[in-house]
C-alpha cells in the first residue's frame, strides 16, 4: 500500500506529488476545502507536465493542424487522415523515456503497448509499429544494458501482439547517458465511418471497465515522467508498468469486435494516469459528470485504496461508455476473449467526477476547472549559445578512409542486429522491410493502397540551431516518404527536451516549434497528433543537471494510391546515378566533421523549404511514372555515404565520377546539404533534360554496375568489405 496514505494532505505533500505552492493554492480555491488524498492525487497527475502540457500548450497551438485530408487532428487519442477508398489511417507517436531508463525491457514494452491502444481505441486495426531510440555513449557501461533491454522490449511486445515493427531510427550521444529516449509510433487503418472518439455522452449510460485487472504498478508514473531524474532513479521501479502483449492482443480483438456493433458511445484507453485520465477526459470532453464505484474495479492485489486504483497505470485496460441495452452483448464479447468486464459507474449531469469506495465518498471534483484551470506557463526563454564557427578544414585521411570510418560509426552502422529481433512481416502486409527503402511501406489489405511511414530527427542540428533543426526534422521525414513515391500526408511528433525551467531549454523548445511550423506549412504536412516529453535531465558527475540534446522526433505518414509503384533504395544495375538538388558542401555539424576531426562546430546545413518542395515534387512524379527506379534521400554522411548505402542494399555497385569542379572533394562527398536525393534512372540524358525544364538542379554522379564502389581516383571497395565494415558496431557493442 502507498505510504502517501499515511501522510496528512497539505502543501508539503502536494509538493511531493509535483504541485507547486501556487498550484496547490488553486486546488484549495477550486475545492473550497482541503482535498482528500485521492483528490490530491487526481489533481497532481492531471496537472502534471505529462498530462496537461502546461509548459508547451501555448506553443503547440501555433503548429498547422488542418488540411482537406485531415479527419481528426490533435485532441483525440491519435491523428486521423483520409487515405482514399473510404479508409483512414490513424497514427501517433509517444514517449516512454524515463521508464525505459529505470527498467529498459518493461519501459520499452509498455511504450509499445500504450501507443497501440491509442490507435485501436479509435477503431483502427494496428498495421505497423515504428520507434525512434536514442542511447548514451557506446563506451558507457550502462549503454549496453539499456540497448539490450529496450530492443528486447520493443521486439518482445510487438512480436507477441502480432503487429510488425517496420522502421525507426537509432542515435547515440553522451547527452542520453542517463536518459535514453524511447519514442514509439503505431499506424492503424479504419473505415472512415467507423471511427470512435472519447467524448462521453448520455446521462445514465453505464461506464464499463475492460481488459486486465488493476494492480499497484505504475502509480504516479505520469508525475515521475514530469520530473528530473536523480541518483535515486532506480528506486522508482514501482512506477514502471508491467505489460502483457498476449492480453493486449485479446483486447484488440475484443474491442474491434465490439466496435463492429452499435454499442459504443465513447471509448478511451487507460494510459498515463490510468483510470483518472480516462474518466476525467471522457466526461470532461462530453460536458457530463461521471460517478464510479471503485468496489467494482477488477483488482489483482488485496486491500487497494481508492488512491491506488485511480493512479495505477496497470496496462491493457480500457474504459467504455456503452448503450444500456447493449451491456450484455458487450459482456459476452469480453467473456469470449477471457477479459475482465465490469460495470463500474455511470454518467451523470453533475459535471463532477465522484468516486465511491467501501461506502465512502473518496473524491468529488468539478470537472470543468480541473481542465480549464490547469496551469499554463509562459516560461522564460533564453537564446542558445551560437555554435563555434567552422574554421579552416583540412582532410587528414582521404575520401576512402573517411568513408570506411563513417559507415562503421554508431550513427551510420547497420541496424541489422536490431531489426533481426523485430518481426517486420507478421500480418503479410509489409512491402518494404527495414533498410530496403527510405520509409517503410505497408499495403492496406484488400486494396492497392500503400502507407509509407518514417521517423526522423537530427538532434545535433537542433542543438546547434533549434529552429533550423526543427525544420530539418520535418523536411527529412517529408523527403523519406517522397523518396518511395508516397504523397506525404501528415506528421505526428514527439518533442523530447530537458527541463522547461531552464530558459535555454525553453528557448530551444520554442525555436524548434517555430522551425517545425515553418516546414509543415511550406510542405502542406500538418501535425495531427503527438506527445511532449520534458524534464529529460540527469545528474552529471558534479551533481549538475544535464539536459539531453533537443530532440523533436517527427513521425511522417504518406500514401501511395498504387503500392506497386513504390521504389526502394537498393542500387539497380545499368543505370545513371544522379543527384537531385544543389550541392554546396556544407560541413558544419556533419558526421564527417565529428568522426574525422572530433569537432561539433559550425551551423547546421541551411534548410530551403522552397527547394525541398520543388525537388521533392519533381522526384515523386518521376518515381510514379516509372522514370526513377531507385531513390535515396541525402542525409547523414552526405553523397558518398548515400551512394554506399544504395550499393550495400542493392544488386549492383557504382562507379563514381570526379566531384564538382572548384569544390574540395571532402566537402562535395561528405557535406550534408539538404533538399537532395540520389536517383537511379535508365536514361540519364532524358532525365537531366526533364529536370532542367523544371528548374531542378541535378548532376550525374556515376553509373551503376559491377560489385563494388569505385571511387573517382580509381580504387574499388568491394561490396562485401563495405557490408562487413558497416555491420561491425552492434555486435561489438553487445558482445562486451
C-alpha positions in Angstrom: 0.0 0.0 0.0 1.3 3.5 -0.8 2.9 5.3 2.1 1.2 8.5 0.8 -1.9 7.4 2.7 -0.1 7.8 6.0 0.7 11.5 5.4 -1.6 14.5 6.0 -2.8 16.3 2.9 -1.1 19.7 2.9 1.2 21.9 0.8 4.2 19.7 1.7 2.5 16.6 0.4 1.3 18.5 -2.7 5.0 19.4 -3.4 5.9 15.7 -3.1 3.2 15.0 -5.7 4.8 17.6 -8.1 2.4 20.5 -7.5 3.8 23.9 -6.8 2.6 26.0 -3.9 0.6 28.2 -6.3 -0.9 25.2 -7.9 -1.9 23.7 -4.6 -3.5 27.1 -3.7 -5.6 26.8 -6.9 -6.7 23.4 -5.8 -7.8 24.7 -2.5 -9.7 27.5 -4.3 -11.4 25.1 -6.7 -12.4 22.7 -4.0 -13.3 25.2 -1.2 -11.7 22.8 1.2 -8.6 20.6 1.8 -8.8 17.8 -0.8 -8.7 14.2 0.2 -5.6 12.2 -0.6 -7.4 10.7 -3.7 -8.4 14.2 -4.9 -4.9 15.5 -4.4 -3.6 12.6 -6.5 -6.1 13.3 -9.3 -5.0 17.0 -9.4 -1.4 16.1 -9.3 -1.5 13.8 -12.3 -4.0 15.8 -14.4 -1.9 18.9 -13.8 1.4 17.2 -14.4 3.6 18.2 -17.3 3.0 14.8 -18.9 -0.8 15.2 -18.9 -1.5 18.9 -19.0 1.3 20.2 -21.3 1.4 23.2 -19.1 4.8 24.5 -20.4 4.2 23.6 -24.0 0.5 24.0 -24.7 0.7 27.7 -25.8 3.3 26.9 -28.4 1.8 23.7 -29.7 -1.2 25.8 -30.8 1.0 27.6 -33.3 1.5 24.4 -35.4 -0.6 23.9 -38.5 -3.1 21.0 -37.9 -5.6 21.2 -40.7 -5.8 20.1 -44.4 -8.5 18.8 -46.6 -7.3 15.2 -45.9 -7.2 15.6 -42.1 -10.2 14.0 -40.4 -9.2 14.4 -36.8 -6.2 16.4 -35.6 -4.7 16.9 -32.1 -7.1 16.4 -29.2 -8.1 12.8 -29.8 -6.1 9.7 -28.9 -4.4 9.8 -32.3 -4.5 11.7 -35.6 -6.7 10.6 -38.4 -6.2 11.2 -42.2 -8.1 10.2 -45.3 -6.2 7.7 -47.4 -8.9 7.1 -50.0 -11.5 4.4 -50.8 -13.4 5.3 -47.6 -10.5 4.4 -45.4 -8.5 6.3 -42.9 -5.0 6.0 -41.4 -4.9 6.6 -37.6 -1.4 7.2 -36.1 0.5 8.7 -33.2 3.9 8.7 -31.6 4.5 8.8 -27.8 7.4 8.6 -25.4 8.3 6.2 -22.7 11.7 7.7 -21.8 12.0 7.7 -18.0 10.5 4.2 -17.5 13.0 2.9 -20.1 16.0 4.1 -18.1 14.7 2.6 -14.9 13.5 -0.7 -16.3 14.5 -0.9 -20.0 12.6 -4.0 -21.0 9.3 -3.1 -19.4 9.7 0.6 -20.1 10.0 -0.1 -23.9 7.5 -2.9 -24.0 4.8 -0.9 -22.3 5.6 2.1 -24.5 4.7 -0.1 -27.5 1.6 -1.4 -25.7 0.4 2.1 -24.8 0.7 3.5 -28.3 -1.1 0.5 -29.8 -4.0 1.3 -27.5 -4.1 4.9 -28.6 -4.7 3.7 -32.1 -7.1 0.8 -31.7 -9.2 2.7 -29.2 -10.3 4.8 -32.2 -11.4 1.8 -34.2 -8.3 1.1 -36.2 -6.6 -2.2 -36.6 -2.9 -1.6 -36.0 -0.8 -2.5 -39.1 2.7 -1.2 -38.2 4.9 -0.1 -35.3 8.0 2.1 -35.6 10.3 3.6 -33.0 12.9 6.4 -32.5 15.5 5.4 -30.0 18.4 7.5 -28.5 21.0 6.0 -26.3 24.1 7.2 -24.5 27.8 6.9 -25.2 28.6 3.4 -26.5 31.6 3.4 -24.2 29.4 3.9 -21.1 29.0 0.5 -19.4 25.3 1.0 -18.8 24.5 1.8 -22.5 24.8 -1.9 -23.4 22.3 -2.8 -20.7 19.8 -0.2 -21.8 20.1 -1.0 -25.6 19.7 -4.7 -24.8 16.6 -4.2 -22.7 14.9 -1.6 -24.9 15.4 -3.6 -28.1 14.2 -6.8 -26.5 11.2 -4.9 -25.0 10.2 -3.3 -28.3 10.5 -6.7 -30.2 9.0 -8.8 -27.4 5.8 -6.8 -27.2 5.3 -6.1 -30.9 6.2 -9.6 -32.0 3.8 -11.2 -29.5 0.9 -8.9 -30.2 1.3 -9.6 -33.9 1.9 -6.1 -35.3 5.1 -5.8 -37.4 7.8 -3.4 -36.4 8.8 -2.0 -39.7 11.0 1.0 -39.2 12.6 3.6 -37.0 15.9 5.3 -36.1 18.7 5.0 -33.5 21.3 7.5 -32.3 24.0 7.5 -29.7 25.3 10.5 -27.8 26.7 11.1 -24.3 23.8 13.5 -23.6 21.5 10.5 -23.4 23.7 8.5 -20.9 21.2 8.8 -18.0 18.1 9.5 -20.0 17.6 7.4 -23.1 14.7 8.3 -25.4 12.2 5.6 -26.4 9.6 7.0 -28.8 7.0 4.5 -30.1 4.8 5.0 -33.1 1.8 3.0 -34.3 -0.1 3.2 -37.6 -3.6 1.7 -38.0 -6.3 1.5 -40.6 -10.1 2.0 -40.1 -13.2 2.7 -42.1 -13.9 6.4 -42.1 -17.5 5.8 -41.0 -16.3 3.6 -38.0 -14.0 6.0 -36.1 -14.6 6.1 -32.4 -14.0 9.2 -30.2 -13.6 9.7 -26.5 -16.2 12.3 -25.6 -18.7 10.7 -23.3 -22.5 11.3 -23.8 -25.8 10.2 -22.4 -26.7 10.8 -18.7 -27.2 7.4 -17.1 -25.2 5.5 -19.6 -23.1 2.8 -18.0 -19.3 3.1 -17.7 -17.5 -0.2 -18.4 -14.0 -1.3 -17.4 -12.5 -3.9 -19.7 -9.1 -5.7 -20.0 -6.7 -6.6 -17.3 -7.1 -6.3 -13.6 -5.7 -3.2 -11.7 -2.6 -3.6 -9.7 -0.2 -1.2 -7.9 2.3 -0.9 -10.8 2.8 2.4 -12.4 1.3 4.5 -9.6 2.4 8.1 -10.2 4.1 7.2 -13.5 2.8 10.4 -15.1 4.3 12.6 -12.4 7.5 10.6 -12.4 7.7 11.4 -16.2 7.2 15.1 -15.3 10.3 15.5 -13.2 14.1 15.2 -13.4 16.0 12.1 -12.5 18.3 11.9 -9.6 20.7 9.4 -8.0 17.7 7.5 -6.7 16.1 7.0 -10.1 16.4 3.2 -10.0 14.4 3.2 -6.7 11.5 4.3 -8.8 11.0 0.9 -10.4 7.5 0.5 -8.9 6.4 3.4 -11.0 7.1 1.4 -14.2 4.2 -0.5 -15.6 4.4 -4.2 -16.5 2.9 -5.3 -19.8 1.4 -8.5 -21.2 1.3 -8.4 -25.0 -0.9 -11.6 -25.2 -3.6 -9.8 -23.2 -3.2 -6.8 -25.4 -3.8 -9.0 -28.5 -7.1 -10.3 -26.9 -8.0 -6.7 -26.0 -7.5 -5.5 -29.6 -9.7 -8.3 -31.0 -12.4 -7.8 -28.4 -12.6 -4.1 -28.9 -12.7 -4.4 -32.6 -15.5 -7.0 -32.4 -17.5 -4.7 -30.1 -16.8 -1.7 -32.5 -18.5 -3.7 -35.3 -21.7 -3.3 -33.3 -23.6 -0.1 -32.4 -22.9 -0.5 -28.7 -20.2 2.1 -28.0 -20.9 5.7 -27.2 -17.3 6.6 -26.3 -14.1 4.7 -25.6 -10.7 5.7 -24.1 -7.6 3.7 -23.2 -6.2 3.9 -19.7 -2.7 5.3 -20.4 -0.8 7.8 -18.4 -2.7 8.4 -15.1 -4.8 5.3 -15.7 -8.4 5.4 -14.6 -8.1 9.0 -13.6 -7.2 10.4 -17.0 -9.6 8.2 -18.9 -12.6 9.0 -16.7 -11.8 12.8 -16.4 -11.0 13.2 -20.1 -14.1 11.3 -21.3 -16.5 13.1 -19.1 -14.8 16.5 -19.5 -14.8 16.3 -23.3 -18.5 15.3 -23.2 -19.6 18.0 -20.8 -21.1 15.5 -18.4 -20.4 14.1 -14.9 -19.2 10.6 -14.0 -19.7 8.6 -10.9 -17.5 5.5 -10.3 -18.0 2.7 -7.7 -14.4 1.6 -7.1 -15.6 -1.6 -5.3 -16.4 -2.9 -8.8 -13.0 -2.3 -10.3 -11.3 -5.6 -11.1 -8.2 -5.8 -8.8 -5.3 -8.2 -8.8 -4.0 -7.1 -5.4 -5.7 -7.1 -2.0 -6.5 -4.0 0.0 -6.1 -1.5 -2.8 -7.2 2.0 -1.8 -9.1 4.5 -4.0 -6.0 6.5 -4.4 -4.1 3.5 -5.7 -6.8 2.4 -8.1 -7.2 5.8 -9.6 -3.5 6.4 -10.1 -2.4 2.9 -11.1 -1.1 2.6 -14.7 -1.5 -1.1 -15.0 -1.6 -2.0 -18.7 -4.1 -3.4 -21.1 -7.1 -1.6 -19.8 -9.9 0.4 -21.5 -12.8 2.5 -20.3 -16.0 2.4 -22.4 -19.3 4.3 -22.2 -21.9 2.0 -23.7 -25.6 2.0 -24.6 -27.5 0.4 -21.7 -29.3 -2.0 -24.0 -26.0 -3.4 -25.3 -24.4 -4.2 -21.9 -24.9 -7.9 -22.0 -23.9 -8.2 -25.7 -20.7 -6.4 -24.8 -20.1 -8.6 -21.8 -20.5 -11.7 -23.9 -17.8 -10.5 -26.3 -15.3 -9.8 -23.5 -16.1 -13.1 -21.8 -15.4 -14.9 -25.0 -12.0 -13.3 -25.2 -11.4 -14.1 -21.4 -11.0 -10.5 -20.4 -12.4 -8.7 -17.4 -15.6 -6.8 -17.9 -17.2 -4.7 -15.1 -19.8 -2.0 -14.9 -18.0 0.4 -12.6 -20.2 3.5 -12.9 -22.4 5.7 -14.9 -22.6 9.2 -16.5 -24.4 12.0 -14.6 -25.5 15.6 -15.1 -23.5 17.0 -12.2 -20.4 18.0 -14.1 -18.3 16.3 -11.3 -16.3 13.2 -11.0 -17.5 11.4 -7.9 -15.6 8.3 -6.6 -17.1 5.9 -4.0 -15.3 3.1 -2.2 -16.5 0.9 0.6 -19.5 3.1 1.3 -17.4 6.3 1.5 -17.1 9.2 -1.0 -13.3 9.4 -1.7 -13.5 12.2 -4.3 -15.9 14.8 -5.6 -14.2 17.2 -8.0 -15.8 19.6 -10.5 -14.5 18.6 -13.9 -14.6 21.9 -15.7 -12.0 23.7 -13.6 -9.9 20.5 -13.5 -9.3 21.1 -17.2 -10.0 24.9 -17.6 -7.9 26.0 -14.7 -5.0 23.6 -15.4 -1.8 25.6 -15.3 -0.5 27.2 -18.5 3.1 28.6 -18.2 4.9 31.0 -20.5 8.3 30.2 -19.1 11.3 32.5 -19.6 13.4 31.7 -22.7 17.0 32.5 -23.5 18.8 32.2 -26.8 21.2 29.3 -27.1 24.8 30.0 -27.4 25.7 30.1 -31.1 27.9 27.2 -32.3 31.6 27.7 -32.7 32.2 29.0 -36.2 33.7 26.4 -38.6 37.4 27.2 -39.1 39.8 26.2 -41.8 39.2 22.5 -42.5 41.7 20.0 -43.9 41.2 16.4 -45.0 43.7 14.3 -43.0 42.6 10.9 -44.1 41.3 11.0 -47.7 38.0 10.0 -49.1 38.2 6.2 -48.9 39.3 6.1 -45.2 36.8 8.7 -44.2 34.0 6.7 -45.9 35.0 3.5 -44.0 35.2 5.3 -40.7 31.8 6.9 -41.3 29.9 3.7 -42.2 31.2 1.9 -39.1 30.4 4.8 -36.7 27.4 4.4 -34.3 25.1 6.8 -36.3 25.6 5.1 -39.6 26.4 1.4 -38.7 24.0 -1.3 -39.9 20.9 -1.7 -37.6 20.6 -5.3 -38.7 21.3 -6.6 -35.2 18.3 -4.6 -34.0 15.9 -5.3 -37.0 16.5 -9.1 -36.7 14.9 -9.0 -33.3 11.7 -7.5 -34.7 9.2 -9.4 -36.7 8.7 -6.9 -39.6 6.5 -9.1 -41.8 3.9 -10.6 -39.5 0.4 -9.9 -40.9 1.7 -10.3 -44.5 1.2 -6.6 -45.5 4.8 -5.4 -45.4 6.0 -4.2 -48.8 9.3 -2.6 -47.8 11.2 -4.0 -44.8 13.6 -2.1 -42.6 16.7 -0.9 -44.6 15.0 -1.5 -48.0 13.7 2.0 -48.6 13.8 5.4 -47.0 10.4 4.7 -45.5 8.7 1.5 -44.5 5.7 0.6 -46.6 2.6 -1.4 -45.7 -0.1 -2.4 -48.2 -3.6 -1.9 -46.9 -5.4 -5.2 -47.0 -7.7 -5.8 -50.0 -6.6 -2.6 -51.7 -3.8 -1.3 -53.9 -3.1 1.5 -51.3 0.3 1.7 -49.7 1.1 3.5 -46.5 4.7 4.9 -46.2 6.0 5.8 -42.7 9.2 7.1 -41.1 10.7 8.6 -38.0 13.3 11.4 -38.3 15.3 13.9 -36.3 18.9 15.1 -36.3 19.5 16.2 -32.6 23.0 17.6 -33.3 21.5 20.1 -35.8 18.8 21.1 -33.2 21.5 21.7 -30.5 23.4 24.0 -32.9 20.3 25.8 -34.1 16.9 24.6 -32.9 14.8 26.4 -35.5 16.8 25.0 -38.3 16.9 21.6 -36.7 13.1 21.6 -36.2 12.5 22.5 -39.8 15.1 19.9 -41.0 13.4 17.1 -39.0 10.1 17.8 -40.8 11.8 18.2 -44.1 13.7 14.9 -43.8 10.6 13.0 -42.9 8.9 14.5 -45.9 11.9 13.6 -48.1 11.9 10.0 -46.9 8.3 9.5 -47.7 8.8 11.2 -51.1 11.8 9.0 -51.9 9.5 6.0 -52.0 6.9 7.7 -54.3 4.5 8.4 -51.5 2.5 11.6 -51.1 3.2 12.9 -47.6 0.0 13.5 -45.7 0.7 14.4 -42.1 3.0 14.4 -39.0 2.9 13.0 -35.5 5.6 14.5 -33.3 7.4 13.5 -30.1 9.1 16.6 -28.6 11.9 15.5 -26.2 13.6 18.3 -24.3 15.3 19.0 -21.0 13.8 21.0 -18.1 11.5 23.8 -19.3 12.5 25.6 -16.1 15.9 26.3 -17.8 15.5 29.4 -20.0 17.9 28.0 -22.6 16.0 24.7 -22.9 12.7 26.6 -23.2 14.3 28.7 -25.9 15.3 25.6 -27.8 11.7 24.3 -27.5 10.1 27.5 -28.8 12.6 27.7 -31.6 12.2 24.1 -32.6 8.4 24.5 -32.7 8.8 27.6 -34.9 11.0 25.7 -37.3 8.6 22.7 -37.4 5.8 25.1 -38.1 7.7 26.7 -41.0 8.3 23.4 -42.6 4.9 21.9 -42.1 3.2 25.0 -43.7 5.7 25.1 -46.6 5.3 21.3 -47.3 1.5 21.0 -46.6 2.4 18.5 -43.9 0.2 19.2 -40.9 0.7 17.9 -37.4 -2.3 15.7 -36.4 -1.1 14.1 -33.1 1.9 13.9 -30.9 3.5 14.0 -27.4 5.7 16.3 -25.4 8.3 14.8 -23.1 10.1 17.4 -20.9 12.4 17.1 -17.9 14.7 14.7 -19.8 17.6 15.5 -17.4 20.0 13.6 -15.4 22.6 14.4 -12.7 26.1 14.9 -14.1 29.3 13.8 -12.4 29.5 17.1 -10.5 25.9 16.9 -9.4 24.7 19.4 -12.0 21.5 18.8 -14.0 22.4 17.9 -17.6 19.9 18.1 -20.5 19.6 15.8 -23.4 20.1 17.1 -26.9 16.9 18.8 -28.1 15.1 16.0 -30.0 11.9 16.9 -31.8 11.3 13.5 -33.3 9.0 13.5 -36.3 6.8 10.6 -37.4 5.7 11.1 -41.0 2.9 9.3 -42.9 2.3 9.2 -46.6 0.2 7.3 -49.1 0.6 5.6 -52.5 -2.6 5.0 -54.4 -0.8 2.1 -56.2 1.7 0.5 -53.9 3.3 -1.4 -56.9 4.8 2.0 -58.0 6.9 2.4 -54.8 10.7 2.2 -55.1 13.4 1.2 -52.7 17.0 2.5 -52.2 18.9 -0.6 -53.5 21.2 0.2 -56.4 20.0 -1.5 -59.7 22.3 -2.5 -62.4 22.8 -0.5 -65.6 21.6 2.9 -64.5 22.8 6.5 -64.5 23.2 7.7 -60.9 22.2 11.3 -60.5 22.0 13.7 -57.5 18.9 16.0 -57.4 19.4 19.3 -55.6 22.2 21.8 -55.1 25.5 20.7 -53.6 27.4 23.4 -51.7 29.5 21.2 -49.4 28.1 22.2 -46.0 30.3 20.5 -43.4 29.0 22.3 -40.2 27.7 19.8 -37.7 28.3 17.0 -40.2 29.2 13.4 -39.3 32.4 13.8 -41.3 33.5 16.7 -39.1 32.7 14.8 -36.0 34.2 11.4 -36.9 37.3 12.7 -38.7 38.1 15.9 -36.8 36.3 15.2 -33.5 34.6 18.5 -33.9 30.9 19.5 -33.4 31.3 23.1 -34.7 29.6 25.2 -37.2 26.0 25.9 -38.2 23.9 23.0 -39.4 23.1 22.9 -43.1 20.6 25.5 -44.3 17.0 24.4 -44.9 15.5 25.9 -48.1 11.8 24.9 -47.9 11.0 26.1 -51.4 13.8 23.9 -52.8 12.6 21.0 -50.7 9.1 21.3 -52.2 10.3 21.8 -55.8 12.8 19.0 -55.7 10.6 16.6 -53.8 7.6 17.1 -56.0 9.8 16.5 -59.1 11.3 13.3 -57.7 7.9 11.9 -56.7 6.4 12.5 -60.1 9.3 10.7 -61.8 9.0 7.8 -59.4 5.3 7.4 -60.1 5.7 7.4 -63.9 8.5 4.8 -63.7 11.4 7.0 -64.7 13.2 6.7 -61.3 13.9 3.0 -60.4 15.7 3.6 -57.1 15.9 6.6 -54.8 17.6 7.5 -51.5 17.5 10.9 -49.8 20.8 12.5 -48.9 21.2 12.9 -45.1 23.8 12.0 -42.5 27.2 11.5 -44.2 26.4 13.2 -47.4 26.6 12.0 -51.0 29.2 9.3 -50.7 27.5 7.6 -47.7 24.2 7.8 -49.5 25.6 6.0 -52.6 27.3 3.5 -50.5 24.1 2.6 -48.7 22.4 2.1 -52.0 25.2 -0.2 -53.1 25.0 -2.2 -49.9 21.3 -2.6 -50.2 21.2 -3.3 -53.9 22.2 -5.7 -56.7 25.0 -3.6 -58.2 27.9 -1.5 -57.4 28.6 2.0 -58.7 31.5 3.8 -60.5 31.7 7.5 -59.4 32.8 10.5 -61.5 35.0 13.3 -60.3 33.4 15.8 -57.9 32.1 19.2 -58.8 34.9 21.4 -60.2 36.1 24.1 -57.8 34.9 22.2 -54.7 37.1 20.3 -52.3 36.4 16.6 -52.5 35.6 16.1 -48.8 33.1 19.0 -48.9 31.4 17.6 -52.1 31.3 14.0 -50.9 30.5 14.5 -47.2 28.7 17.8 -46.9 25.2 17.4 -45.6 23.3 19.9 -47.8 19.6 19.5 -47.6 16.8 19.0 -50.3 18.8 16.4 -52.1 18.1 12.9 -53.4 20.2 10.3 -55.3 18.3 8.6 -58.0 18.9 5.8 -60.5 17.5 6.2 -64.0 17.8 4.2 -67.2 18.2 7.3 -69.5 20.2 9.9 -67.7 20.2 12.4 -70.6 16.4 12.5 -70.9 16.1 12.8 -67.2 18.6 15.7 -67.0 16.6 17.5 -69.7 13.4 17.0 -67.8 15.0 18.3 -64.6 16.3 21.4 -66.4 12.8 22.2 -67.8 11.5 22.0 -64.2 14.4 24.2 -62.9 15.6 21.4 -60.7 19.4 21.3 -60.1 20.9 17.9 -60.8 24.3 16.3 -61.6 25.5 12.9 -62.8 27.5 11.2 -60.1 28.3 8.0 -61.9 26.9 4.7 -63.4 25.8 1.6 -61.6 27.3 -1.8 -62.3 29.9 -4.2 -61.0 30.2 -5.5 -57.5 31.7 -2.6 -55.5 32.1 1.1 -55.1 34.7 2.6 -57.5 35.9 6.0 -56.3 36.9 8.8 -58.7 40.6 8.2 -58.2 40.2 4.6 -59.4 40.3 2.4 -56.3 37.4 0.0 -55.7 36.0 -1.1 -52.3 34.1 -4.4 -52.7 30.5 -4.6 -51.6 31.5 -7.4 -49.2 34.0 -5.2 -47.4 31.6 -2.3 -47.2 28.9 -4.6 -45.7 31.4 -6.1 -43.2 32.6 -2.8 -42.0 29.1 -1.5 -41.8 28.0 -4.4 -39.6 30.8 -4.2 -37.0 29.4 -1.8 -34.5 26.4 -3.5 -32.9 27.9 -7.0 -32.5 31.0 -5.4 -30.9 28.9 -3.2 -28.6 26.7 -6.1 -27.5 29.4 -8.7 -27.1 31.3 -6.7 -24.5 
